[in-house]
């Protein structure tokens, strides 16, 4: 897939990032993962991010990332697979190149490891990764890797295969400035945790798509919310926020890392055998799993 094709696809509909399935020894469970990917690929999402943040990229080795991406590509059919990518520049380049070799349709470049950097340092990092591959690159603005509007404008001019900007900062002023400066040069993706809580506000700015974590276990409901958001159907959005997303958020906010833990628990509840999370993340407690199952009734 060439970068312009990826740019159009990521702007065309809902996106999601599957969890990574582990067995009882916390090793990659390929068969369970592929069963889940096959199931998700039947729904009309625009693309899936393999080994992304909810896929525990930070807990995978570089070789495991490529194994996960390759496993997704084997069973996804026409569903585009975008690989997670991150860490320092040398490691990110290696992951990106190996993902391209294995047939991924692009990469989502997550923040570099641990430390922050200057705007010029972030520019050099992202540019080096873009220059190392020919497929499309999406950058994820969050945590210790937040580019400003001038840096992303510079990158958009200097990196033809930079096709997307995903925001996880919640900084409305910054996102709006980036959209004004870059216009239709990029596709824009909402990337806040449980982004449905922010989707209406981001849509008003021109961020017309986002990645949905709950698509992992309630795909029909996730698509219903997305469709309502695009149609400005406030009544449907308000109903789903009240009945599902606000109660879900109460569980998600109980402990650090639960934005991932609660999603994996939801996948397990529907019988897709995602297993546990690798440390330092922790699973939901049995009581919290019961609470989540109650919230999911009527939606799964």
N, C-alpha and C positions, 0 to 999 in steps of 0.2 A: 504494500500500500504506500503510495507516495504521500508526502507531507500534506499537500493540498486536499487529498481525499480524506485524510485523517482529520484535518481541520473542519471539513464539512460534517463529517460523521459525529464528532464530539459535540457539535452545536445542534444536532438534529433531534436529540431526545435524552431521556434519563440515562445516567451512567451509574455504575456500581462497582464495588471492590469486594470480591468474595473473600471470606476467611480462608485461612490455610489449615487443612485438616491434619491432625496428628494422631498417631496411635497411642497405645498405653505407655510406650517408652518415649513419647514426645518426638518421634521420628515422623517424617512426612508420610502421610497415608494417601498414596496416589489414587487408589481405587475409589476411596470415599470422596476425595477431592474431585475426581473426574465425574463421579455420579452427580455431585452438586453442580458443577459447571454445566454439564449436559442439561440438567433440569432448568437452571437459570437461563441458559441460551435459548430456551423455547419461548421466552417472554420478549416482547418488543422493546428491549433496552437498546441504547445506541452502541455501547461498548462496555467491556469489563476490564478492571484493573487487576491483574494477577500479581500477587506478592506486593500489594500496596500496604498502606498503613494498617487497615483493618485486617490485612493478610499477614500481619506481623513481620513485615520486611526487616525490622530492627532485630528480630530474633533468628533470622535466617542467615546462613553463610552465603557468600556469593554464588557458590555452585548450587546450593539449594534454591536460590532465587531462580536460576535458569531452569532447574528441574521442574519447579512449580509452573513457570511460564510455558515450558515445553508441554507439560501435562495438560495445561489449559488449551493450548492450540490444537492438541490431538483430538479434542472432543467438542470444540466450540462451534464447529461448522462455519456459518457465515458471520458469526458474532466476532467483531474485532477484539483482540486481546492486547492491552497496553501493559507493558511490564513496569513494575516498580523499580526504581533505581535511586541510589543515594550514596552516602558516605563521602570520603575525600575524593578529589578529582581523579586520581589514578584508578582507584577502585570503581568509581562511577563509570569511567570510560570502559573499563573491562566488562562491567555488568551490561552496559548499553550495547557494546559490540557483540557480546555473546547472545544477548536477547535478540538482536537483529539477525544474527546467524541462525537462531532457532525459529525464526519466522514471526516474531512479535510484530505488531503493527505500529508500534511507537513506544515511547517511554514516558512515564511520569517521574520527573526528577524531584525527589523529596529533599529536605534540608540536609546539608552536609553535617558530618558528625560533630557533636558536642559544642564546638566553639562558634562564635559569631565571626563576622568578617566585615571589612569595609565594602562600600558599594563597588569599588573597582575590583576588589577581590572576588565578590560574588559574580560580577560581570565576567572576569577571567575564567572562573570555575564553570559557569553555565556555558560560555562560549566554547571552552575546550571540549565539553561533553557534546554539544551540538555538532562541532566540527568533526567529531570522531565517528559519526554515523550519518547515514543518508535518510533514514526514516524520520518521522515527526517527533518532536520533543514538546512536552508540556511541563512548565515549571510550577511548583507548588510553593506559594508564598506563605510561610508560617514559621512559628518558633524562632530559631536562631538564623533563619535565612529569609529575610524580608527585603526584596528589592524595591526601590522607590520608582516613581513614574519615569524619571529620566533614565534610570538604568534599564528598565524593561523596554523603553523606546529605543535606546541604543542597541540592545540585544535584538530587537525586532528588525532593525535596519541591517545588522551585521550577520544575522543567522537566519538564512532563508528557511531552514527546516524547523525553526521555533514556531509552533503553530497554536499553542494554547497557554493560557494563564489561569491557574487555579488558585483561589484565595481561601486561606484558612485563618486570616487575621481578624476578620470582623471589622476592619478599619474602613468604614464606608467612604470617608474622604479620600483615602489612598486608592481604593478600587475605582471610584468615580474618576479620579484624575488619570489613572492608567487607561481607562476606557476612552476618555476624551482625547488623550494623547495618541493612542495607538489605533483607535477606530476599528475598522473591520480587518485590520492586518492580522489580528489574533481572534481565536474563539475564547470565550470566557466561561469559567466553570466555578460554581459555588462549592466550597470545600470545608465549611464549618462542621464540627461534630454534630450529628443529627441535623443536617442542613435544612430539613423541612421547617425547622423553627425560624429560619432566616430567609426562606425561599422567596416569600412575597416581597420583602424589602429589596433583595438582590435583583429580582426580576424587574422591579421598577427602575433599577439603574442600567438595565441592559444585560444582566447576567441571566440568560434565559434557560440555563441548564445547571445541573448540580449532580454530585455523586451521592447516592442514597445507600446508607449502611443497612437499613432495615429491609431493603430489597433482597438481602440474603435469605430471609425467612418469611417475609410477607410480600412477595413481589407484586401481586395483584393490587394490594392496598397501596404500595409505594407508587405504582404507576397511576392509580386513581388520584392520588394526591398531586402528582406531577401534572397530570392532565387538567386537574382543577386549577392549579397554579397558572398554567399557560392560558386557560380560558377565563381567568379572573373570577373563578367561581368561589367566592369568599365563603358561602354557606357550607360547601363541602369541605373546604380547607379547615374552617373553624370546627366543624364536627369531628374531623379526624385528629386535629390538634387536641381537642378536649378529651376525646375518648381513648386515644392511643398515645400520641406523642408526648403530651405533658406527663401522664403516668409513667411512660417509658423513661422520660428524662429524670424522674425522681429516683428510679433505680440506677440509671447511668451515673448520676452525680453522687452516689453513696461512697465511692472509693476511687482513688487514682487508677486509671487504666480501664475502668468499667465501660468506657465508650467502645472498647474492643470486646471486653469480657461479655457484656450483655448481648452483643451480636452473636458471638459464638454460642452462647447459651440458647438463643433463639433458634439457631440452626440445629442444635441438639434436640430441642423440644419438638421440632417437626420431623425428627428421625433421620437427619442427614449425617449423623455420626462425625461431627467435627472434632471431637476429643477435647482435651484441656488446652490451656494456654501455656506457653513456655514462660518460666520465670524471667524477669521479675513481675510479670502480670499474674493475676490471681483469678480463679474462677468465681462466679457468683456463688453465694451460699445456697444450700438447699431451700431455705425460706425465700430467698430472692428469686430462685428459679421458679418456685410456685407462684410468686407474685407476677413474674413475667408471663408465665403460661396463662394466668387469668386475664392479663391485658390482651393477650393474643387471641383469645376466644372470639370467634366470629370473623377473624381476619386471616387465619392460617388454614 
